[in-house]
Amino acid sequence: MIKKIVIMSIVIVLIVILVLSISSNSDKKNTETSDLVVEGDVIMPTKVSRPGCEVQDICYIPSSIVIEKGKQVTWVNQDSAFHSVTSGFYDEPTELFDSGHLDPFESFYFTFDESGTYDYFCTLHPWMRGQVIVE
């Protein structure tokens, strides 16, 4: 009888250790993923897939960027949702550039060879708008 209790106690302790070990490894993986940083000129921050970011003008950060002719702009999706960078406006897209759907932490870049003002938006979230001004 005592032998059974000792064996059951050992089994329970081993199960607890195994569960804690799995939980600890899972936390480490989540931390590694969330610490991933991809640098860019314009960022799509977290939670902009919901309306409201346009009120504070933070759907793309910065929402307006000024660059020199011939320079490249890199956009980075730091949100957990898909986004896009598409030239024009939601109801009037142009065909100058289109990133397609960007996965989280995926980036897109485009080189602006002509001076001018270039508006862009997210095809999935029409309230997300930005602008590149090329001097």
Backbone torsions as a table, in degrees:
resi	resn	phi	psi	omega
1	MET	NA	-47.9	178.2
2	ILE	-63.4	-36.9	179.2
3	LYS	-62.0	-40.8	178.3
4	LYS	-63.9	-41.8	-179.6
5	ILE	-64.6	-41.8	178.6
6	VAL	-63.7	-45.2	-179.3
7	ILE	-64.4	-43.3	178.6
8	MET	-63.2	-39.3	178.4
9	SER	-63.3	-42.7	179.2
10	ILE	-64.2	-43.4	179.4
11	VAL	-62.0	-43.7	179.8
12	ILE	-63.2	-43.8	178.8
13	VAL	-61.7	-42.4	179.0
14	LEU	-63.8	-40.0	178.6
15	ILE	-64.9	-43.9	178.4
16	VAL	-60.5	-44.9	179.0
17	ILE	-61.5	-42.8	179.4
18	LEU	-62.8	-45.9	179.5
19	VAL	-62.9	-44.6	178.6
20	LEU	-63.4	-37.7	179.1
21	SER	-65.2	-44.1	179.2
22	ILE	-64.5	-43.8	179.1
23	SER	-61.8	-41.2	179.7
24	SER	-65.1	-42.0	178.6
25	ASN	-66.5	-36.9	178.3
26	SER	-64.0	-42.3	178.0
27	ASP	-62.4	-39.2	180.0
28	LYS	-64.1	-41.0	179.7
29	LYS	-63.9	-44.0	179.3
30	ASN	-62.8	-39.3	179.1
31	THR	-65.4	-42.8	-179.6
32	GLU	-62.3	-41.5	-179.3
33	THR	-67.4	-44.1	-177.2
34	SER	-72.8	-18.8	178.5
35	ASP	-85.1	-4.1	-179.7
36	LEU	-65.6	125.6	-179.1
37	VAL	-125.1	124.1	175.7
38	VAL	-113.4	124.8	-176.0
39	GLU	-85.8	145.5	178.4
40	GLY	-158.1	174.9	177.7
41	ASP	-83.4	-33.9	-179.7
42	VAL	-129.7	132.6	-176.6
43	ILE	-113.6	139.8	168.2
44	MET	-100.0	101.1	-173.6
45	PRO	-75.6	177.0	-178.7
46	THR	-67.5	149.5	173.7
47	LYS	66.7	20.9	177.1
48	VAL	-88.2	0.4	176.7
49	SER	-77.3	-6.6	175.3
50	ARG	-104.4	141.3	177.1
51	PRO	-56.9	147.7	178.8
52	GLY	131.0	-30.0	-179.5
53	CYS	-65.1	-25.9	-178.7
54	GLU	-70.7	-23.8	179.8
55	VAL	-64.4	-41.2	179.0
56	GLN	-96.6	2.3	179.1
57	ASP	58.6	47.6	-178.8
58	ILE	-125.8	23.5	178.3
59	CYS	-69.6	-40.5	170.0
60	TYR	-121.5	135.3	-179.9
61	ILE	-120.4	116.0	-5.8
62	PRO	-75.7	158.0	-179.7
63	SER	-77.1	-22.8	177.0
64	SER	-133.6	130.1	-178.1
65	ILE	-129.1	138.6	178.7
66	VAL	-109.6	128.4	-179.5
67	ILE	-134.5	169.7	174.8
68	GLU	-88.6	151.4	176.9
69	LYS	-56.7	137.0	179.9
70	GLY	90.3	-3.4	-179.7
71	LYS	-90.3	158.6	-178.9
72	GLN	-104.2	144.4	172.7
73	VAL	-114.3	134.7	177.2
74	THR	-114.8	125.7	175.8
75	TRP	-103.4	140.5	178.9
76	VAL	-127.7	130.0	176.7
77	ASN	-88.1	104.0	176.9
78	GLN	-99.7	11.8	178.5
79	ASP	-91.0	166.2	176.6
80	SER	-88.6	-3.5	178.9
81	ALA	-102.9	161.0	173.7
82	PHE	-72.4	146.6	175.0
83	HIS	-142.9	174.2	173.9
84	SER	-142.3	165.8	173.6
85	VAL	-127.7	105.5	-172.9
86	THR	-128.5	129.0	-176.6
87	SER	-68.0	146.3	179.1
88	GLY	100.8	-152.8	178.3
89	PHE	-120.6	162.8	-176.8
90	TYR	-54.1	-44.3	-179.1
91	ASP	-89.3	-4.4	178.6
92	GLU	-144.2	67.1	178.7
93	PRO	-67.7	149.7	173.0
94	THR	-108.7	175.7	-177.2
95	GLU	-108.3	23.4	-178.1
96	LEU	-70.8	-48.2	176.6
97	PHE	-152.3	151.8	177.4
98	ASP	-156.8	118.5	-178.2
99	SER	-75.0	-17.4	-167.2
100	GLY	71.8	-173.1	-179.2
101	HIS	-75.4	125.5	178.6
102	LEU	-97.7	124.0	173.6
103	ASP	-67.8	163.2	173.8
104	PRO	-54.3	135.6	179.5
105	PHE	66.8	12.6	173.4
106	GLU	-90.1	153.4	-178.3
107	SER	-126.4	165.7	178.8
108	PHE	-144.1	141.4	177.3
109	TYR	-134.3	155.7	178.5
110	PHE	-148.4	139.4	178.1
111	THR	-99.4	128.7	-178.3
112	PHE	-99.7	108.8	-176.0
113	ASP	-95.0	-10.2	-178.0
114	GLU	-122.8	141.9	175.1
115	SER	-67.0	151.1	177.5
116	GLY	148.4	-176.9	177.8
117	THR	-112.2	126.0	-175.5
118	TYR	-120.4	112.1	176.7
119	ASP	-86.3	150.8	176.4
120	TYR	-148.8	166.8	-175.6
121	PHE	-154.2	174.4	174.6
122	CYS	-102.5	125.2	-178.2
123	THR	-66.2	-24.4	-178.5
124	LEU	-89.7	-23.5	-175.8
125	HIS	-135.9	87.1	-170.5
126	PRO	-60.8	-17.8	177.2
127	TRP	-75.2	-13.9	179.1
128	MET	-83.8	114.2	-179.2
129	ARG	-136.8	148.5	176.7
130	GLY	-148.5	-179.7	-175.9
131	GLN	-152.3	138.5	172.9
132	VAL	-113.6	126.1	177.2
133	ILE	-109.2	119.2	-177.0
134	VAL	-106.8	120.3	-177.7
135	GLU	-99.8	NA	NA
